[in-house]
Amino acid sequence: MHHSIIIRWVLGMPNKHSILEVPSSKKPAPIGLSGACVWVTGATSGIGGALVAQLVAAGNFVIASGRNQEALGKLATELGCRVKILPFDVTEPNLEIARDALNNITDYVDCVIACAGVCEYEDTLDFDPAMYQRVFETNFLGVIRTLNVAKPLLLNSQVRGQFVAVGSLSSVLPFPRAEAYGAAKAALEYFVKSARIDLSAHSLDVALVRPGFVSTPLVAANDFAMPFMLTPEQAAKRIIAGVNRRKSLIDFPRRLSWPLRFLSMFDGLWVRFVGPRITRV
Ligand SMILES: NC(=O)c1ccc[n+]([C@@H]2O[C@H](COP(=O)([O-])OP(=O)(O)OC[C@H]3O[C@@H](n4cnc5c(N)ncnc54)[C@H](OP(=O)(O)O)[C@@H]3O)[C@@H](O)[C@H]2O)c1
């Protein structure tokens, strides 16, 4: 390859022979969510529920999604007219129902927080593909379905839109029995980084949240030590602070994320010596 082509490629300069038109991004990127229209999936419980309450308290209009109709109804009753509920199963392949329902509520969305998730462990070492499929359907494809439904409305936003996917610190290093959960979150992390490059030119920021342990129904049955556990309210506060600062990676708590990030530089040692010690209590 000719040197000037390599330099143009590294610097992101358009190749004079390129047929790709890169749209310019001129929308303002306000710092801080207030008076915004935010769609939260996984809003019926845990971190998503706390996010909805705090976003409403900060003066935003929130569209809350999940499958549990009773919990959705409760959210609407408790939080009033600033919350609209949108029943949405993220594993549903037909997205037209959700698309129509969202379009009936609003014609733009400023921010989406894709929080819906499930957790299943590789307890039997049977490597049952059905279990992997269930976890990937929700934790990976579910986020992509959410982006697919939301993208046209995010692009309608007057400001630079934000799509925020909730991953996990488990994608930093391999944890025992987390083959399905961790792999789906690692796939999500790659997807987010890749989509960030592609959507940046379309005035859309894509961010990843990597929480540590949070005391929600998702981890209630965990039978191993969960250090530095946060409440859903503490987690939601950190997520909103990161979204407000338009951070592309929001991971917390730092006392867990920083050591894990450091140890990830020695993943061979982790797999041989540390991983096997993370046992059930
Ligand atoms: N808790 C932790 O320690 C922790 C750590 C790292 C990452 N996370 C991530 O944080 C996110 C929220 O988890 P959480 O701890 O708050 O768990 P949670 O309390 O169990 O909430 C999970 C939410 O996901 C929704 N959901 C599950 N399957 C769905 C589906 N097919 N379609 C639509 N919604 C679905 C549930 O709503 P319905 O049942 O009403 O559908 C619920 O609102 C997840 O992505 C999880 O992986 C959690």
The ligand as a MOL file (V3000), in Angstrom:
LIG
                    3D

  0  0  0     0  0            999 V3000
M  V30 BEGIN CTAB
M  V30 COUNTS 48 52 0 0 0
M  V30 BEGIN ATOM
M  V30 1 N -26.8130 -7.0580 39.4180 0
M  V30 2 C -25.5400 -7.1400 39.1010 0
M  V30 3 O -24.6820 -7.4650 39.9440 0
M  V30 4 C -25.0950 -6.8160 37.7090 0
M  V30 5 C -23.7090 -6.7770 37.4580 0
M  V30 6 C -23.2640 -6.4730 36.1760 0
M  V30 7 C -24.1860 -6.2210 35.1790 0
M  V30 8 N -25.5230 -6.2760 35.4590 0 CHG=1
M  V30 9 C -26.4370 -6.0180 34.3410 0
M  V30 10 O -27.3460 -5.0040 34.7000 0
M  V30 11 C -28.5570 -5.1790 33.9560 0
M  V30 12 C -29.7400 -5.0690 34.8960 0
M  V30 13 O -29.6730 -6.1710 35.7890 0
M  V30 14 P -30.2430 -6.1100 37.2710 0
M  V30 15 O -29.1410 -6.5400 38.1570 0
M  V30 16 O -30.9300 -4.8550 37.5300 0 CHG=-1
M  V30 17 O -31.2520 -7.3610 37.1960 0
M  V30 18 P -32.8080 -7.5120 37.4770 0
M  V30 19 O -33.2080 -6.7860 38.6920 0
M  V30 20 O -33.0700 -8.9740 37.3900 0
M  V30 21 O -33.4590 -6.7850 36.2100 0
M  V30 22 C -33.3880 -7.3270 34.9370 0
M  V30 23 C -34.3460 -6.5640 34.0620 0
M  V30 24 O -34.2670 -7.0840 32.7420 0
M  V30 25 C -35.5650 -7.2930 32.2620 0
M  V30 26 N -35.5970 -8.3810 31.2960 0
M  V30 27 C -35.0960 -9.6360 31.4320 0
M  V30 28 N -35.3690 -10.3510 30.3320 0
M  V30 29 C -36.0370 -9.5280 29.4850 0
M  V30 30 C -36.5890 -9.6820 28.1990 0
M  V30 31 N -36.5410 -10.8440 27.5240 0
M  V30 32 N -37.2000 -8.6140 27.6200 0
M  V30 33 C -37.2850 -7.4490 28.2730 0
M  V30 34 N -36.7940 -7.2310 29.4920 0
M  V30 35 C -36.1810 -8.2770 30.1000 0
M  V30 36 C -36.4080 -7.6090 33.4890 0
M  V30 37 O -37.7460 -7.2290 33.2640 0
M  V30 38 P -39.0050 -8.1940 32.9850 0
M  V30 39 O -38.8020 -9.4210 33.7750 0
M  V30 40 O -40.1670 -7.3450 33.3550 0
M  V30 41 O -38.9500 -8.4240 31.5030 0
M  V30 42 C -35.7980 -6.6760 34.5100 0
M  V30 43 O -36.4130 -5.4080 34.4360 0
M  V30 44 C -28.4310 -6.5200 33.2460 0
M  V30 45 O -28.0550 -6.2960 31.9030 0
M  V30 46 C -27.2960 -7.2060 33.9820 0
M  V30 47 O -26.6200 -8.1380 33.1880 0
M  V30 48 C -25.9990 -6.5620 36.6800 0
M  V30 END ATOM
M  V30 BEGIN BOND
M  V30 1 1 1 2
M  V30 2 2 2 3
M  V30 3 1 2 4
M  V30 4 1 4 5
M  V30 5 2 4 48
M  V30 6 2 5 6
M  V30 7 1 6 7
M  V30 8 2 7 8
M  V30 9 1 8 9
M  V30 10 1 8 48
M  V30 11 1 9 10
M  V30 12 1 9 46
M  V30 13 1 10 11
M  V30 14 1 11 12
M  V30 15 1 11 44
M  V30 16 1 12 13
M  V30 17 1 13 14
M  V30 18 2 14 15
M  V30 19 1 14 16
M  V30 20 1 14 17
M  V30 21 1 17 18
M  V30 22 2 18 19
M  V30 23 1 18 20
M  V30 24 1 18 21
M  V30 25 1 21 22
M  V30 26 1 22 23
M  V30 27 1 23 24
M  V30 28 1 23 42
M  V30 29 1 24 25
M  V30 30 1 25 26
M  V30 31 1 25 36
M  V30 32 1 26 27
M  V30 33 1 26 35
M  V30 34 2 27 28
M  V30 35 1 28 29
M  V30 36 1 29 30
M  V30 37 2 29 35
M  V30 38 1 30 31
M  V30 39 2 30 32
M  V30 40 1 32 33
M  V30 41 2 33 34
M  V30 42 1 34 35
M  V30 43 1 36 37
M  V30 44 1 36 42
M  V30 45 1 37 38
M  V30 46 2 38 39
M  V30 47 1 38 40
M  V30 48 1 38 41
M  V30 49 1 42 43
M  V30 50 1 44 45
M  V30 51 1 44 46
M  V30 52 1 46 47
M  V30 END BOND
M  V30 END CTAB
M  END
